[in-house]
Each structure stands twice: as structure tokens, then as C-alpha cells.
């Protein structure tokens, strides 16, 4: 692996969303917007992601990563 490949991997800036039956993991977001137990809005460079459901909780909050758990009903990319 070349140094440029490692740098690109470490400094990745594209939004990534990983969806599983139990959680949604969002990486490289810009800002956490509105959140409550029914909906969470997360802003990224090209718009926002709105997650809606029941009993939503932000389980992990890092610099550019957020993990959302709960009964997820809908995910909208805007």
C-alpha cells in the first residue's frame, strides 16, 4: 500500500451510512442538527440525513461519527 493510499483512507471525507437492523452508523458528517426520540437530523456537505422512528438514541458520538440505535422506521437523504 502506498503512502498516498493510506493518507486517502485516513482523511476520507465522503459521507458513509451503514444500516443494520439494529443501528445506523454515519461517518464523515458535518453537523448534528435536531434530535429527539422520534427523529434525528444530521447535516453533511451535500444536504442532510433524517432518521425517524421510535426510541431513537445517539449511542456513540465522535468527531465525525455518530451511531444511532432504536426502532428505525425511515431514513431520508436530502
C-alpha positions as a Markdown table, in Angstrom:
| # | Residue | x | y | z |
|---|---|---|---|---|
| 1 | Unk | 0.0 | 0.0 | 0.0 |
| 2 | Unk | 1.4 | 3.4 | -1.0 |
| 3 | Unk | 1.6 | 6.4 | 1.4 |
| 4 | Unk | -1.0 | 8.3 | -0.7 |
| 5 | Unk | -3.5 | 5.4 | -0.3 |
| 6 | Unk | -3.0 | 5.4 | 3.4 |
| 7 | Unk | -3.5 | 9.2 | 3.6 |
| 8 | Unk | -6.6 | 9.0 | 1.5 |
| 9 | Unk | -8.0 | 6.3 | 3.8 |
| 10 | Unk | -7.2 | 8.2 | 6.9 |
| 11 | Unk | -8.5 | 11.5 | 5.6 |
| 12 | Unk | -11.7 | 10.2 | 3.9 |
| 13 | Unk | -14.3 | 12.9 | 3.7 |
| 14 | Unk | -17.2 | 11.3 | 1.9 |
| 15 | Unk | -20.4 | 10.6 | 3.8 |
| 16 | Unk | -20.9 | 7.0 | 4.7 |
| 17 | Unk | -24.0 | 5.4 | 6.1 |
| 18 | Unk | -24.1 | 1.9 | 7.4 |
| 19 | Unk | -27.5 | 0.5 | 8.1 |
| 20 | Unk | -28.2 | -2.7 | 10.0 |
| 21 | Unk | -31.5 | -3.9 | 11.6 |
| 22 | Unk | -30.3 | -2.6 | 15.0 |
| 23 | Unk | -28.5 | 0.7 | 14.2 |
| 24 | Unk | -27.4 | 3.3 | 11.8 |
| 25 | Unk | -23.8 | 4.4 | 11.7 |
| 26 | Unk | -23.0 | 7.7 | 9.9 |
| 27 | Unk | -19.4 | 8.7 | 9.3 |
| 28 | Unk | -18.0 | 12.0 | 8.0 |
| 29 | Unk | -21.0 | 14.2 | 8.8 |
| 30 | Unk | -20.7 | 17.9 | 9.1 |
| 31 | Unk | -23.1 | 18.8 | 12.0 |
| 32 | Unk | -25.7 | 17.2 | 14.2 |
| 33 | Unk | -28.9 | 19.0 | 13.9 |
| 34 | Unk | -32.3 | 18.4 | 15.6 |
| 35 | Unk | -32.6 | 15.2 | 17.7 |
| 36 | Unk | -35.2 | 13.7 | 19.9 |
| 37 | Unk | -36.5 | 10.2 | 20.5 |
| 38 | Unk | -38.6 | 10.3 | 17.3 |
| 39 | Unk | -36.3 | 11.9 | 14.7 |
| 40 | Unk | -32.6 | 12.9 | 14.2 |
| 41 | Unk | -31.3 | 15.2 | 11.5 |
| 42 | Unk | -27.6 | 15.1 | 10.5 |
| 43 | Unk | -26.1 | 17.6 | 8.1 |
| 44 | Unk | -23.4 | 16.7 | 5.6 |
| 45 | Unk | -21.7 | 18.6 | 2.8 |
| 46 | Unk | -24.4 | 17.9 | 0.2 |
| 47 | Unk | -27.5 | 18.1 | 2.4 |
| 48 | Unk | -28.9 | 16.2 | 5.3 |
| 49 | Unk | -30.0 | 12.8 | 6.5 |
| 50 | Unk | -33.2 | 12.5 | 8.5 |
| 51 | Unk | -33.8 | 9.4 | 10.6 |
| 52 | Unk | -37.2 | 8.8 | 12.1 |
| 53 | Unk | -38.5 | 6.1 | 14.3 |
| 54 | Unk | -39.2 | 5.3 | 18.0 |
| 55 | Unk | -36.9 | 5.3 | 21.0 |
| 56 | Unk | -34.0 | 6.8 | 18.9 |
| 57 | Unk | -30.8 | 7.3 | 20.9 |
| 58 | Unk | -27.4 | 8.6 | 20.0 |
| 59 | Unk | -25.3 | 5.8 | 21.3 |
| 60 | Unk | -21.8 | 7.0 | 20.2 |
| 61 | Unk | -20.8 | 10.5 | 19.2 |
| 62 | Unk | -17.3 | 11.0 | 17.9 |
| 63 | Unk | -15.7 | 13.9 | 15.9 |
| 64 | Unk | -17.1 | 12.6 | 12.6 |
| 65 | Unk | -19.1 | 9.5 | 13.5 |
| 66 | Unk | -22.4 | 9.0 | 15.1 |
| 67 | Unk | -24.2 | 5.8 | 16.0 |
| 68 | Unk | -28.0 | 5.8 | 16.3 |
| 69 | Unk | -29.9 | 3.0 | 17.9 |
| 70 | Unk | -33.6 | 2.4 | 18.3 |
| 71 | Unk | -36.7 | 1.3 | 16.3 |
| 72 | Unk | -35.7 | 2.9 | 13.0 |
| 73 | Unk | -38.7 | 3.3 | 10.6 |
| 74 | Unk | -37.3 | 5.6 | 7.9 |
| 75 | Unk | -34.1 | 7.2 | 6.6 |
| 76 | Unk | -34.3 | 10.1 | 4.2 |
| 77 | Unk | -31.4 | 11.5 | 2.2 |
| 78 | Unk | -32.0 | 15.2 | 1.2 |
